[in-house]
Amino acid sequence: MAKAKTETKKQKALLLISGGIDSPVAGKIAQEKGFELEAIHFSQQPFTDDTPERKSLALAKKLGLKEIIVVNAGEELKKIADTTFREYYFVLMKRFMMMTSEKIAKQRNCSFLVTGESLGQVSSQTMTNLDTINRSTKIEILRPLLFMNKQEIVDISMAEGFYTISKGPEMCDALASGKPRTMATIEEITREEEKCKMGLLVESAAKKLKVESTKDAVENFIIEEKNVCK
């Protein structure tokens, strides 16, 4: 008698999707590796418009996702920017997003976070800063693009039909100023997080989420080239 086939249950991962080039490519690779994805987007409104959110919805739809989680984090990010040294902003922003995503991942039964970070591409993605970001959570952070260069990522983006949606500004530097720190130690970051009361900000943001359907997401965006994430 033939044995019945047993399906291996896919592991769930929560993709941090910004609306830019890198994160949907990371999501696609994670899917190809067998992960079941959910997606989360951090809105910076009212300090940006809703373009990143609309792009994220369209990209999630391209990935075959029916919905994304949108966190209205503008006020919390403004608090970080206003109460800490600006040179640490991008690392603090990433740690805030990781901590908040970890809380939501647990609620959604996701065992991993997935990001579009690649080594050395911007200031927050040096080895030192990525290590400091990693220490913000207990959940494992997967970085499928870690050792890819930008052209390799763009090539995949174009091949998968993401690029026309993704191109243009990510607007994640809307609240940033000054020269970003490329080697922020955990001691320095912990000090800054005490100043902005990071734990309370994470708790606040985790309560301000909505689940948006990707069903009616549009893919046509006319966007001027502006700044990119640091």
VENCORFEN-V777905 format. One record per residue. N is the residue number from 1. RES is the residue in one letter. PSI is psi in radians with two decimals (* if undefined). Layout:
BEGIN
N,RES,PSI
N,RES,PSI
END
This chain:
BEGIN
1,M,2.25
2,A,2.45
3,K,2.44
4,A,2.46
5,K,2.40
6,T,2.22
7,E,2.31
8,T,2.17
9,K,2.26
10,K,2.50
11,Q,2.44
12,K,2.45
13,A,2.58
14,L,2.02
15,L,2.17
16,L,1.94
17,I,2.20
18,S,-0.35
19,G,-0.08
20,G,-2.90
21,I,-0.71
22,D,-0.80
23,S,-0.70
24,P,-0.55
25,V,-0.76
26,A,-0.73
27,G,-0.73
28,K,-0.77
29,I,-0.71
30,A,-0.73
31,Q,-0.75
32,E,-0.44
33,K,0.01
34,G,0.13
35,F,2.47
36,E,2.21
37,L,2.50
38,E,2.86
39,A,2.57
40,I,2.41
41,H,2.38
42,F,1.92
43,S,2.38
44,Q,0.23
45,Q,2.48
46,P,0.24
47,F,-0.16
48,T,3.04
49,D,-2.94
50,D,0.19
51,T,-0.83
52,P,-0.65
53,E,-0.78
54,R,-0.67
55,K,-0.71
56,S,-0.70
57,L,-0.78
58,A,-0.70
59,L,-0.68
60,A,-0.68
61,K,-0.73
62,K,-0.57
63,L,-0.04
64,G,0.26
65,L,2.43
66,K,-0.29
67,E,2.82
68,I,2.71
69,I,2.21
70,V,2.15
71,V,2.15
72,N,1.61
73,A,0.21
74,G,-0.83
75,E,-0.66
76,E,-0.74
77,L,-0.61
78,K,-0.68
79,K,-0.75
80,I,-0.83
81,A,-0.64
82,D,-0.36
83,T,-0.01
84,T,2.92
85,F,2.24
86,R,-0.40
87,E,-0.33
88,Y,0.03
89,Y,-0.83
90,F,-0.65
91,V,-0.74
92,L,-0.72
93,M,-0.80
94,K,-0.75
95,R,-0.71
96,F,-0.80
97,M,-0.67
98,M,-0.78
99,M,-0.77
100,T,-0.74
101,S,-0.64
102,E,-0.76
103,K,-0.76
104,I,-0.63
105,A,-0.72
106,K,-0.70
107,Q,-0.52
108,R,0.15
109,N,0.65
110,C,2.34
111,S,-0.15
112,F,2.73
113,L,2.58
114,V,2.28
115,T,2.86
116,G,0.36
117,E,2.44
118,S,2.54
119,L,2.16
120,G,0.05
121,Q,-0.71
122,V,3.07
123,S,-0.56
124,S,-0.07
125,Q,0.52
126,T,2.87
127,M,-0.75
128,T,-0.83
129,N,-0.66
130,L,-0.65
131,D,-0.73
132,T,-0.66
133,I,-0.73
134,N,-0.59
135,R,0.00
136,S,-0.32
137,T,2.85
138,K,-0.50
139,I,2.55
140,E,2.37
141,I,2.08
142,L,2.35
143,R,1.45
144,P,-0.37
145,L,0.16
146,L,-0.77
147,F,0.28
148,M,2.61
149,N,2.97
150,K,-0.68
151,Q,-0.67
152,E,-0.72
153,I,-0.76
154,V,-0.72
155,D,-0.75
156,I,-0.72
157,S,-0.77
158,M,-0.72
159,A,-0.56
160,E,-0.03
161,G,0.30
162,F,-0.51
163,Y,-0.73
164,T,-0.44
165,I,-0.74
166,S,-0.54
167,K,2.66
168,G,-3.05
169,P,2.53
170,E,-0.35
171,M,0.27
172,C,-0.10
173,D,0.35
174,A,-0.54
175,L,0.15
176,A,2.72
177,S,2.76
178,G,-3.10
179,K,2.12
180,P,2.59
181,R,2.25
182,T,-0.21
183,M,1.21
184,A,2.12
185,T,2.80
186,I,-0.56
187,E,-0.76
188,E,-0.76
189,I,-0.68
190,T,-0.71
191,R,-0.77
192,E,-0.63
193,E,-0.52
194,E,-0.65
195,K,-0.70
196,C,-0.01
197,K,1.02
198,M,-0.73
199,G,-0.74
200,L,-0.62
201,L,-0.70
202,V,-0.79
203,E,-0.73
204,S,-0.83
205,A,-0.65
206,A,-0.31
207,K,-0.18
208,K,1.09
209,L,2.73
210,K,2.69
211,V,2.10
212,E,2.32
213,S,2.50
214,T,0.01
215,K,-0.80
216,D,0.29
217,A,2.40
218,V,2.72
219,E,-0.01
220,N,2.04
221,F,2.29
222,I,1.85
223,I,2.36
224,E,2.54
225,E,2.19
226,K,-2.40
227,N,2.83
228,V,3.01
229,C,2.54
230,K,*
END
